[in-house]
Amino acid sequence: MSMQGKVVMVTGANAGIGFETAVAVAAQGATTVLACRNRARAEAAAKEVVSRTWNDDVALVDLDLADLSSVRRAAGDVGERWDRLDVLVNNAGGTWSVRQATAQGFEYTFGVNHLGPFYLTNLLLDRLRASAPARIVNVSSTGHHFARKGMRFDDLQSERHYDGFEAYCRTKLANVLFTLELARRLGGTDVTANAVHPGPVRSRFGMDGDLAGWSGVGIRLARPFEISPARGARTSVFLATSPEMAGRTGGYWVRCKPGHLSRHARDEASAARLWEESERLLAGAGFPLA
């Protein structure tokens, strides 16, 4: 679709895949909203987006997915500043070796990679519906295949046992299940939702002291074999902008083509349960959807 006059919000847009996604949509003429945690990095990224695209319609929104209050403020900021939202790219995420907690006490990986984006998306749904046709793109990973036991609903917060890699893979499964249920709930609204695996990308992912021990070593050793952030962003950009994606929803995409989902990622009952559990957790923390 033509991006002229469209408003596109990309989370985690100050570096890596998110930054290149922002560059690509700005180059097509969209109003590009960089939603980031680090203001200084976001400002530097915005300047570079403008210099690379000659599109000065680039804006910043403060967003910390580890704090639901920040998520709520970010959604309110978007609602006040723009009368439409055509594309939401839930790109931000990470992986952490040591268990820690978000501002509301949720396990950090689950909070940042799933619960924060889940809350943000729901807060912005009315604006997306009003702007239809609109699109939601959720960045997942082939890592969802390694969530061998599914979502483990009996221990979503990894309180009994925490393994950084397993926790990350379960959140990537959560991204796909969220997309599946979101697409079902948005049926007939002309708002689509799709998930994407960007590929092994050479970015700052896991490089800010988040990974310790062998996990950190492995991330660094893999760097020479990874693709550039620009290549990694291609499928996100395809889902966000391509006319070919008009009306196509509930999919999982790899290299701009339908990808292979794990058995757990195709489980509609798990998708519905994850939605219900996420709503319950949000309400319990004082952030109900309704």
C-alpha positions as CSV (number, residue, x, y, z in Angstrom):
1,M,0.0,0.0,0.0
2,S,1.1,3.6,-0.5
3,M,2.7,4.9,2.7
4,Q,2.2,8.6,1.9
5,G,0.0,10.0,4.6
6,K,0.3,6.8,6.7
7,V,1.5,6.8,10.4
8,V,3.7,3.9,11.3
9,M,4.9,3.2,14.9
10,V,8.0,1.0,15.4
11,T,9.0,-0.1,18.9
12,G,12.7,-0.5,19.6
13,A,13.5,1.6,16.6
14,N,16.8,3.1,17.8
15,A,19.0,0.2,16.6
16,G,19.1,-3.0,14.6
17,I,16.0,-4.4,12.8
18,G,13.8,-1.7,14.3
19,F,15.9,1.1,13.1
20,E,16.1,-0.3,9.6
21,T,12.4,-0.9,9.5
22,A,11.9,2.8,10.4
23,V,14.3,3.8,7.7
24,A,12.4,1.7,5.1
25,V,9.0,3.0,5.9
26,A,10.2,6.6,6.2
27,A,11.8,6.2,2.8
28,Q,8.4,5.4,1.4
29,G,7.0,8.6,2.8
30,A,5.3,7.5,6.0
31,T,5.1,9.5,9.2
32,T,7.5,7.4,11.2
33,V,7.2,7.1,15.0
34,L,10.2,5.7,16.9
35,A,9.0,4.3,20.2
36,C,12.1,3.7,22.3
37,R,13.3,3.4,25.9
38,N,16.6,5.3,25.6
39,R,15.8,8.9,24.7
40,A,19.4,9.8,23.7
41,R,19.7,6.8,21.4
42,A,16.3,7.5,19.9
43,E,17.1,11.1,19.1
44,A,20.3,10.0,17.4
45,A,18.4,7.4,15.4
46,A,15.8,9.9,14.4
47,K,18.4,12.2,13.0
48,E,19.9,9.4,11.0
49,V,16.5,8.3,9.6
50,V,15.9,11.8,8.4
51,S,19.4,12.1,6.9
52,R,19.1,8.7,5.1
53,T,15.5,9.2,3.8
54,W,15.1,13.0,3.4
55,N,11.8,12.6,5.2
56,D,11.7,14.9,8.2
57,D,8.3,13.6,9.4
58,V,10.0,11.4,12.1
59,A,8.8,11.6,15.7
60,L,9.8,10.0,19.1
61,V,7.6,8.4,21.7
62,D,9.1,7.3,25.0
63,L,8.4,3.6,25.7
64,D,9.7,1.2,28.3
65,L,8.0,-2.1,27.8
66,A,9.3,-3.2,31.3
67,D,7.0,-0.7,32.9
68,L,3.2,-0.8,32.1
69,S,2.8,2.8,33.2
70,S,5.2,3.8,30.5
71,V,3.3,1.7,28.0
72,R,0.1,3.4,28.9
73,R,1.7,6.8,28.6
74,A,3.1,5.9,25.2
75,A,-0.3,4.8,23.9
76,G,-1.8,8.0,25.3
77,D,0.9,10.1,23.6
78,V,0.2,8.5,20.3
79,G,-3.5,9.1,20.7
80,E,-3.0,12.8,21.4
81,R,-0.5,13.5,18.7
82,W,-1.9,11.6,15.7
83,D,-5.4,11.1,14.5
84,R,-4.6,7.8,12.9
85,L,-2.3,4.8,13.2
86,D,-1.9,2.7,10.1
87,V,0.8,0.3,11.1
88,L,2.1,-0.9,14.5
89,V,5.4,-2.9,14.4
90,N,6.0,-4.6,17.7
91,N,9.7,-5.0,17.2
92,A,11.4,-4.4,20.6
93,G,12.5,-7.3,22.7
94,G,15.5,-9.0,24.2
95,T,17.0,-11.9,26.1
96,W,18.4,-12.1,29.6
97,S,20.5,-14.7,31.3
98,V,19.6,-13.8,34.9
99,R,16.0,-13.7,36.1
100,Q,14.9,-10.2,37.0
101,A,11.6,-8.4,37.4
102,T,9.7,-5.6,35.6
103,A,8.4,-2.5,37.4
104,Q,5.2,-4.4,38.1
105,G,7.0,-7.6,39.3
106,F,6.6,-9.8,36.2
107,E,9.5,-11.9,35.0
108,Y,11.5,-9.5,32.7
109,T,11.7,-11.6,29.5
110,F,8.0,-12.4,29.6
111,G,7.1,-8.8,30.5
112,V,9.2,-7.1,27.8
113,N,8.7,-9.6,25.0
114,H,5.1,-10.4,25.5
115,L,3.1,-8.6,28.2
116,G,4.3,-5.1,27.3
117,P,3.5,-5.4,23.5
118,F,0.2,-7.2,24.3
119,Y,-0.8,-4.2,26.5
120,L,0.4,-1.6,24.0
121,T,-1.4,-3.2,21.1
122,N,-4.7,-3.5,22.9
123,L,-4.5,0.2,24.0
124,L,-4.0,1.2,20.4
125,L,-6.6,-1.1,18.8
126,D,-9.3,1.5,18.6
127,R,-7.0,3.9,16.7
128,L,-5.9,1.1,14.4
129,R,-9.6,0.1,13.7
130,A,-10.5,3.7,13.0
131,S,-7.6,3.9,10.5
132,A,-8.4,0.7,8.7
133,P,-7.1,-0.9,6.6
134,A,-4.4,-1.1,9.2
135,R,-1.7,-3.6,10.0
136,I,0.0,-5.1,13.1
137,V,3.4,-6.8,12.7
138,N,4.8,-8.8,15.6
139,V,8.5,-9.7,15.5
140,S,8.9,-13.3,16.7
141,S,11.6,-15.8,16.0
142,T,12.3,-19.3,14.8
143,G,13.3,-19.8,18.5
144,H,9.6,-20.5,19.2
145,H,10.3,-24.0,17.9
146,F,12.5,-24.6,20.9
147,A,9.7,-24.0,23.4
148,R,9.4,-27.8,23.6
149,K,6.8,-27.8,26.3
150,G,4.7,-25.0,25.0
151,M,3.8,-22.0,27.1
152,R,4.0,-23.8,30.5
153,F,0.9,-22.1,31.8
154,D,1.7,-23.5,35.3
155,D,4.8,-21.3,35.5
156,L,4.5,-18.4,33.1
157,Q,6.8,-16.2,35.3
158,S,9.5,-18.9,35.5
159,E,9.3,-18.8,39.3
160,R,10.1,-22.5,39.8
161,H,12.9,-22.6,37.3
162,Y,14.6,-20.0,35.1
163,D,16.6,-20.6,32.0
164,G,17.3,-17.6,29.9
165,F,17.2,-19.3,26.5
166,E,14.0,-21.3,27.4
167,A,12.3,-18.1,28.7
168,Y,13.2,-16.3,25.5
169,C,11.9,-19.1,23.3
170,R,8.6,-19.2,25.2
171,T,8.1,-15.5,24.7
172,K,8.7,-15.9,21.0
173,L,6.0,-18.7,21.0
174,A,3.9,-16.2,22.9
175,N,4.4,-13.6,20.1
176,V,3.0,-16.1,17.6
177,L,0.1,-17.2,19.7
178,F,-0.8,-13.6,20.5
179,T,-0.8,-12.9,16.7
180,L,-3.0,-15.9,16.0
181,E,-5.6,-14.9,18.6
182,L,-5.4,-11.2,17.7
183,A,-6.1,-12.0,14.1
184,R,-9.1,-14.1,15.1
185,R,-10.5,-11.3,17.3
186,L,-9.9,-8.7,14.6
187,G,-11.8,-10.7,11.9
188,G,-14.0,-8.5,9.8
189,T,-12.3,-5.2,10.9
190,D,-9.8,-4.8,8.1
191,V,-7.0,-4.7,10.6
192,T,-4.6,-7.5,10.0
193,A,-2.0,-9.1,12.3
194,N,1.0,-11.2,11.3
195,A,4.2,-12.5,12.9
196,V,7.7,-12.5,11.4
197,H,11.0,-14.3,11.9
198,P,13.7,-11.8,10.8
199,G,16.5,-14.4,10.6
200,P,19.8,-14.4,12.5
201,V,20.6,-10.7,12.5
202,R,23.8,-8.9,13.4
203,S,22.5,-6.3,15.8
204,R,22.8,-5.2,19.4
205,F,20.5,-8.0,20.5
206,G,21.9,-9.5,23.6
207,M,24.9,-7.2,23.5
208,D,24.2,-4.7,26.3
209,G,25.4,-6.9,29.1
210,D,22.1,-8.9,29.1
211,L,23.7,-12.2,28.5
212,A,26.3,-13.8,30.7
213,G,28.5,-16.9,30.5
214,W,28.2,-19.2,27.5
215,S,25.1,-17.4,26.2
216,G,27.0,-14.2,25.8
217,V,30.0,-16.0,24.2
218,G,27.7,-17.8,21.8
219,I,26.0,-14.5,20.7
220,R,29.4,-13.0,19.9
221,L,30.8,-16.0,18.1
222,A,27.7,-16.1,15.8
223,R,28.1,-12.5,14.7
224,P,30.2,-13.1,11.6
225,F,27.6,-15.6,10.2
226,E,24.6,-13.3,10.7
227,I,22.8,-11.1,8.2
228,S,22.7,-7.3,8.3
229,P,19.9,-5.5,10.1
230,A,18.7,-4.1,6.8
231,R,18.2,-7.7,5.4
232,G,16.7,-8.7,8.7
233,A,14.1,-5.9,8.4
234,R,12.9,-6.9,4.9
235,T,10.1,-9.2,6.0
236,S,8.8,-6.7,8.6
237,V,8.8,-4.0,6.0
238,F,7.1,-6.4,3.5
239,L,4.3,-7.2,6.0
240,A,3.9,-3.5,6.9
241,T,3.8,-2.0,3.4
242,S,3.4,-4.5,0.6
243,P,0.1,-4.4,-1.4
244,E,0.4,-8.3,-1.5
245,M,-0.4,-8.4,2.2
246,A,-3.7,-6.6,2.0
247,G,-6.3,-8.6,3.9
248,R,-3.8,-11.4,4.8
249,T,-3.8,-12.1,8.5
250,G,-2.8,-14.6,11.2
251,G,0.3,-15.7,9.4
252,Y,3.9,-16.4,10.3
253,W,6.4,-15.1,7.7
254,V,10.0,-15.8,7.0
255,R,11.9,-14.2,4.1
256,C,8.7,-12.6,2.9
257,K,7.0,-16.1,2.6
258,P,4.8,-18.2,4.9
259,G,7.0,-19.9,7.4
260,H,6.8,-23.2,9.3
261,L,5.1,-23.1,12.7
262,S,5.7,-25.5,15.6
263,R,2.9,-27.7,16.8
264,H,2.5,-25.5,19.9
265,A,2.3,-22.3,17.8
266,R,-0.7,-23.7,15.9
267,D,-2.6,-24.5,19.1
268,E,-5.7,-22.2,19.0
269,A,-6.7,-23.2,22.5
270,S,-3.3,-22.2,23.9
271,A,-3.6,-18.9,21.9
272,A,-7.0,-18.2,23.6
273,R,-5.7,-19.2,27.0
274,L,-2.6,-17.0,26.7
275,W,-4.8,-14.0,25.9
276,E,-7.0,-14.7,28.9
277,E,-4.0,-15.2,31.2
278,S,-2.4,-12.0,29.9
279,E,-5.6,-10.0,30.6
280,R,-5.7,-11.5,34.1
281,L,-2.1,-10.6,34.9
282,L,-2.6,-7.0,33.6
283,A,-5.8,-6.6,35.7
284,G,-4.1,-8.0,38.8
285,A,-1.3,-5.4,38.4
286,G,-3.8,-2.6,38.1
287,F,-3.8,-2.2,34.3
288,P,-7.1,-3.7,33.1
289,L,-7.8,-3.6,29.3
290,A,-11.5,-2.6,29.9
